[in-house]
């Protein structure tokens, strides 16, 4: 017999770029287990869905639903811009189809990546039609600082002017108009939210984040991948402005179920000395420019710091041949892989430091494993994340001049791996690790917030 229709229908709307969709799916898997009678239609691009859902599990109540992006309009252009320009239409249409696929069960709750602000509008429209219980839950996969910066866009624009008129000369000013930003300078937040302090908020992406900031207060829940005690001032301020639910760190609450170590990173780490290895990864989007890549290679060539480098195949061509040969021949020197089980790698006792682009998922994974960081931020919220790592949390260092040079990289590696300052960073990161553990155990704030979210979904 056909399965009974679901009791409830939740639409999940993913943002398919960077590491946004994977953590959203981790959260949804937990919600789906807690509500087995609910169908979760996971709306996402076909490319991103096929990377996320490697095996289809027929018993699962999470159903991947591929968007027809072309329905939303233009066929041309860069996939990122095209996705943003067409998202409002393509998600709306796909929701209608998902309702048909669910045997006509109406969507009663929309869980979306916070960027997809129009989901708030969709829920408003439902409410206008008398569907009062319909709710919108926005999920911000980064930290409270970047969502606060976005929320305060107008306050910041008024205070510091926009780039052309007023920012010059004020880059080093400390931000005094946003609670919890007293150690953060204007230059740290410039890239944090696209177009935030640019002359006009014009591009499709700038518009999207601006509208998101304006929409968040009306969401029935704003989930952030963080824990309340990490940035209490910012958290309390945001709690007074929106229904904030800090449910993190995700890597502790939703640890990876299956760990694949195709390139045998863990056995290699087993052979290294305790806290001697530097793990290097710049995430899934950003790469430092070629000359910086070479400067980092030169810093490692001395052989002082055994390294495990997770590197996209397309970047391997940037490496000097001698370096590649040495990695192949000398096991103690280092290892280069296309992909590492990062969470497990950072939890391995041989890892002493993490060279990172400061993506929020990477930072949390380092924090919950007690590993200090060396920062080379490139885009988006990565710069403001670095500032928090260095000057607020005290768990890592930046590079001299903000970029890799041979001598600057060696200095940073020494500071983290073999200096007293490095020991202090390790102590600080252990304190944060403890606070994170407190919030993710039974009765902790993140677990309480997660339970509140489950109730919210079930009450729709
Ligand atoms: N990651 C991984 N193995 C790798 C490289 C990256 O598992 O070899 C994962 C990492 O654990 C993290 C994510 O990819 O969860 C990167 O997310 P982050 O927010 O740090 O950066 P983004 O990819 O969004 O730039």
Boltz pocket constraint, residues with backbone or C-beta under 6 A from the ligand:
constraints:
  - pocket:
      binder: B
      contacts: [[A, 18], [A, 19], [A, 20], [A, 281], [A, 282], [A, 283], [A, 284], [A, 285], [A, 286], [A, 310], [A, 311], [A, 338], [A, 339], [A, 340], [A, 341], [A, 342], [A, 343], [A, 358], [A, 359], [A, 360], [A, 361], [A, 362], [A, 363], [A, 365]]
      max_distance: 6.0
